[in-house]
Amino acid sequence: MIDIPPVVFLMGPTGAGKTATVFALSRLLAIEVISVDAAQIYRGLDIGTAKPTLGERRVLPHGLIDIRSVAESYSAAAFCQDARLAIDAALRRRRVPVLVGGSSFYFRALEHGLPDIPASDAARRAALMAELATKGLPALYAELVERDPRRALAIAPTDPQRIVRALEIVRAVGRVPAVGGAPQGRYAWLKFAVAPRERAELHRRIGLRFRRMLVRGLIEEAAWLFGQGLPAEAPALRLVGYRQVGEYLRDKIPYNDLVEQGSAATRQLAKRQLTWLRADPAVRWLDGDGPRAPEACATIIRDVIDAMGYGL
């Protein structure tokens, strides 16, 4: 029997079937689910973030969902602190912690620790905000791509908060330090990623899911968000899907373009998630194809834990 307790990372691109897989796993193992999703932290944003429904969460509670208002931000450091507390609480209850979501940077920060980066400098930040206003976000993102392409890959080109912070660090020290160093040794990380075999199938699911979100009330949910009087740099306003609906609400794009642009932005998010995951050789890939895929993926995860002799 191995003494180091298991912690499951259930990762994958958006729309790949992670939620269905974790529900299937809950029928095979005593687990506690911890969300790793920088969008699902926000109260009131349910449809566009693809949260499990309230009914589903009554059956299988999810930690770290609905923990911030849309006016607040959330950092990787705060996530790591919250996640470790949730993991330890689950282990005390002799349950397997399962961290599920698509925020790759949060997963890596939790596994490896956070880099030692300089504190924010008011003068440098003010200069960057002035450049943002005059040059525009694409110019700042282009600089980040040129000076630190690896970090740029992990940041959406439409995320001003993270782009400005990354450039602030780059201009101070030359490059954003890599996340952490040696893996944190308190847990045995078991890393799985769910994805369909063919990219075309993932794209089909993404398009279908976005259209379903619109039918379920994404436009009304986004109208509520944009009616909160938040500053333009608020992270919640930049979330994929809501940003495109905002353009529609301001009459900048017609409905058909909203459908296409929202789906395209989600595909780009999925591409970034896949790129991060494929760079980690320790990730075990699970086939997300077919109607019984969640059950098959859950069985593999259960069997891996059983085979390693953990005694929770």
C-alpha positions in Angstrom: 0.0 0.0 0.0 1.3 3.5 -1.0 1.2 6.1 1.7 1.1 9.2 -0.5 -2.6 10.0 -1.2 -3.9 10.1 -4.7 -5.3 13.3 -6.3 -6.9 13.0 -9.7 -6.6 15.7 -12.3 -9.4 15.2 -14.8 -8.5 17.6 -17.6 -9.3 18.2 -21.2 -10.5 20.8 -23.7 -13.8 22.5 -23.3 -16.7 20.4 -24.5 -14.8 17.1 -24.3 -17.0 15.4 -21.7 -15.3 16.0 -18.4 -18.5 16.6 -16.4 -20.1 13.4 -17.7 -16.9 11.5 -16.9 -16.7 12.8 -13.3 -20.3 11.8 -12.7 -19.6 8.3 -14.0 -16.6 8.1 -11.7 -18.7 9.1 -8.7 -20.7 5.9 -9.3 -17.5 3.8 -9.0 -15.5 5.6 -6.3 -16.0 7.7 -3.2 -14.9 11.0 -4.6 -15.1 14.7 -3.9 -15.1 17.1 -6.9 -13.1 20.3 -6.9 -13.6 22.6 -9.9 -10.6 24.0 -11.7 -12.3 26.6 -13.8 -11.5 30.3 -13.8 -15.0 31.0 -15.1 -17.2 28.8 -12.9 -16.0 30.7 -9.8 -18.5 33.5 -10.7 -21.9 33.6 -9.2 -24.6 34.3 -11.7 -22.7 33.0 -14.7 -24.2 29.5 -15.1 -25.1 28.9 -18.7 -22.0 30.4 -20.5 -19.6 28.7 -18.1 -21.3 25.3 -18.5 -21.6 24.7 -14.8 -23.2 21.5 -13.6 -26.8 22.3 -12.9 -28.0 22.9 -9.3 -29.7 19.5 -9.5 -26.5 17.8 -10.6 -24.6 19.5 -7.8 -27.1 18.3 -5.2 -26.3 14.8 -6.4 -22.5 15.4 -6.6 -21.3 18.7 -4.9 -18.6 20.6 -6.7 -16.1 22.7 -4.6 -14.8 26.1 -5.8 -17.9 26.9 -7.9 -19.8 30.2 -7.2 -17.1 31.5 -4.8 -16.7 35.0 -6.3 -19.0 37.8 -7.5 -18.5 39.0 -11.1 -16.9 42.2 -9.7 -14.1 40.2 -8.2 -10.9 38.7 -9.6 -9.3 35.4 -8.7 -5.6 34.5 -8.8 -3.7 31.2 -9.2 -2.3 31.8 -5.7 -5.8 32.0 -4.3 -6.8 28.9 -6.2 -3.9 26.9 -4.9 -4.7 27.8 -1.3 -8.4 27.0 -1.7 -7.7 23.8 -3.6 -5.2 22.5 -1.1 -7.7 23.1 1.7 -10.4 21.2 -0.3 -8.1 18.4 -1.1 -7.0 17.8 2.5 -10.7 18.0 3.7 -11.6 15.3 1.1 -8.7 13.1 2.2 -9.7 13.4 5.9 -13.1 12.1 4.8 -11.3 9.2 3.1 -12.5 10.3 -0.4 -10.5 10.7 -3.5 -10.2 14.3 -4.5 -10.9 14.8 -8.2 -10.0 18.1 -9.7 -11.9 18.7 -12.9 -11.8 21.6 -15.3 -10.0 23.3 -18.1 -7.8 26.0 -16.5 -4.4 24.5 -17.3 -2.5 27.2 -15.5 -4.3 26.5 -12.3 -3.5 22.8 -12.6 0.2 23.4 -13.2 0.4 26.0 -10.4 -1.1 23.5 -7.9 1.2 20.7 -9.0 4.4 22.6 -9.3 4.0 25.7 -7.2 4.0 29.3 -8.3 7.0 31.0 -9.8 9.0 33.7 -8.0 7.9 36.8 -9.9 8.4 40.5 -9.1 5.7 42.4 -7.3 3.6 44.7 -9.4 5.2 48.1 -10.1 2.8 51.0 -10.1 4.8 53.1 -12.6 5.3 50.2 -15.0 1.7 49.2 -14.7 0.5 52.8 -15.4 2.7 53.0 -18.5 1.3 49.7 -19.8 -2.3 50.8 -19.2 -1.5 54.0 -21.1 -0.1 51.9 -24.0 -3.2 49.7 -23.8 -5.4 52.8 -24.3 -3.3 54.2 -27.2 -1.9 51.2 -29.0 -4.7 48.7 -28.3 -4.6 45.2 -26.9 -3.4 43.4 -30.1 -0.2 45.5 -30.1 0.6 44.5 -26.5 -0.2 40.9 -27.2 2.1 41.0 -30.2 4.9 42.2 -28.0 4.3 39.4 -25.6 4.3 36.8 -28.4 7.7 38.2 -29.6 9.3 38.4 -26.2 7.8 35.4 -24.4 6.0 33.1 -26.8 5.5 30.3 -24.3 3.6 32.6 -21.9 1.7 34.2 -24.7 0.5 30.7 -25.7 -1.1 30.3 -22.3 -3.0 33.6 -22.4 -6.0 34.5 -24.6 -5.3 37.4 -27.0 -8.4 39.1 -25.5 -7.4 39.0 -21.9 -6.0 42.4 -21.0 -5.4 41.7 -17.3 -3.1 38.8 -17.9 -1.4 40.3 -20.9 -0.6 43.5 -19.1 0.7 41.6 -16.0 2.8 39.2 -18.2 4.4 42.2 -20.1 5.0 44.0 -16.8 7.1 40.9 -15.7 8.8 40.5 -19.0 9.9 44.2 -19.1 11.2 43.8 -15.5 13.1 40.5 -15.8 13.1 39.5 -19.4 10.7 36.5 -19.3 7.9 35.3 -17.1 9.4 32.5 -15.0 8.1 29.0 -15.6 5.6 27.7 -13.1 7.4 26.2 -10.2 10.2 23.7 -10.1 10.0 20.3 -8.6 6.5 18.8 -8.2 4.9 19.3 -4.8 5.4 16.0 -2.9 2.3 15.9 -0.6 0.1 14.0 -3.1 0.4 11.5 -5.9 -0.9 13.4 -8.9 -2.8 11.1 -11.3 -3.3 13.1 -14.5 -5.9 12.2 -17.1 -7.2 14.2 -20.1 -10.5 13.4 -21.9 -10.8 14.3 -25.6 -12.4 12.9 -28.7 -10.0 11.3 -31.1 -10.8 13.6 -34.0 -10.6 17.4 -33.8 -13.6 17.7 -36.1 -15.7 15.9 -33.5 -14.6 18.3 -30.8 -15.5 21.2 -33.0 -18.9 19.7 -33.7 -19.6 19.4 -30.0 -18.4 22.9 -29.3 -20.7 24.4 -32.0 -23.6 22.4 -30.8 -23.0 23.4 -27.1 -22.7 27.1 -27.9 -26.0 27.0 -29.8 -27.6 25.2 -26.9 -26.3 27.9 -24.5 -28.0 30.5 -26.6 -31.3 28.6 -26.5 -31.0 28.2 -22.8 -30.6 31.9 -22.2 -27.0 32.9 -22.6 -28.0 36.3 -24.1 -30.1 37.2 -21.1 -27.3 36.0 -18.7 -24.8 38.1 -20.6 -27.1 41.1 -20.6 -27.3 40.8 -16.8 -23.5 40.6 -16.6 -23.0 43.7 -18.8 -25.6 45.5 -16.8 -23.5 45.3 -13.6 -21.5 48.4 -14.3 -18.2 46.6 -14.2 -15.0 48.3 -15.4 -13.9 47.3 -18.9 -10.9 45.3 -17.5 -13.0 43.1 -15.3 -12.1 39.5 -15.9 -15.7 38.3 -16.1 -16.4 40.6 -19.1 -13.6 38.9 -21.1 -14.9 35.4 -20.7 -15.3 33.4 -24.0 -19.0 33.5 -25.1 -20.0 36.5 -23.0 -17.6 38.7 -24.9 -19.2 37.8 -28.2 -22.7 38.2 -26.8 -21.7 41.6 -25.6 -20.9 42.5 -29.2 -24.3 41.3 -30.3 -26.0 43.3 -27.5 -24.3 46.4 -28.7 -25.5 45.8 -32.2 -22.0 45.3 -33.6 -22.7 41.9 -35.0 -25.8 40.1 -36.2 -27.1 36.9 -34.6 -25.6 34.6 -37.2 -22.1 36.1 -36.6 -22.6 35.7 -32.9 -23.1 32.0 -33.3 -20.0 31.7 -35.5 -17.8 34.0 -33.5 -18.8 32.4 -30.2 -18.1 28.9 -31.5 -14.8 30.0 -33.1 -13.6 31.6 -29.8 -14.4 28.4 -28.0 -12.5 26.4 -30.5 -9.5 28.6 -30.0 -9.8 28.1 -26.2 -9.9 24.4 -26.8 -6.8 24.6 -29.0 -4.8 26.4 -26.3 -6.0 23.8 -23.7 -4.9 20.9 -25.9 -1.5 22.5 -26.5 -0.8 22.8 -22.8 -1.9 19.3 -22.1 0.1 17.7 -25.0 3.3 19.3 -23.5 2.9 17.2 -20.4 4.1 13.6 -21.0 2.6 12.5 -17.6 -0.9 13.0 -18.9 -2.8 9.8 -19.7 -5.3 10.4 -22.6 -8.8 9.0 -22.4 -10.9 8.5 -25.5 -14.0 10.7 -25.3 -15.8 9.2 -28.3 -19.0 7.3 -28.2 -22.1 7.3 -26.0 -20.5 5.1 -23.3 -17.2 7.1 -23.2 -17.8 8.6 -19.7 -18.3 5.2 -18.2 -15.2 3.8 -20.0 -13.0 6.7 -19.0 -14.2 6.4 -15.4 -13.4 2.7 -15.3 -9.9 3.4 -16.4 -9.4 6.0 -13.7 -10.8 3.7 -11.0 -8.6 0.8 -12.2 -5.4 2.9 -12.1 -6.2 3.9 -8.5 -6.9 0.3 -7.5 -3.8 -1.0 -9.2 -1.5 1.4 -7.4 -2.7 0.1 -4.0 -4.0 3.2 -2.4 -5.6 2.6 0.9 -8.1 5.4 1.4 
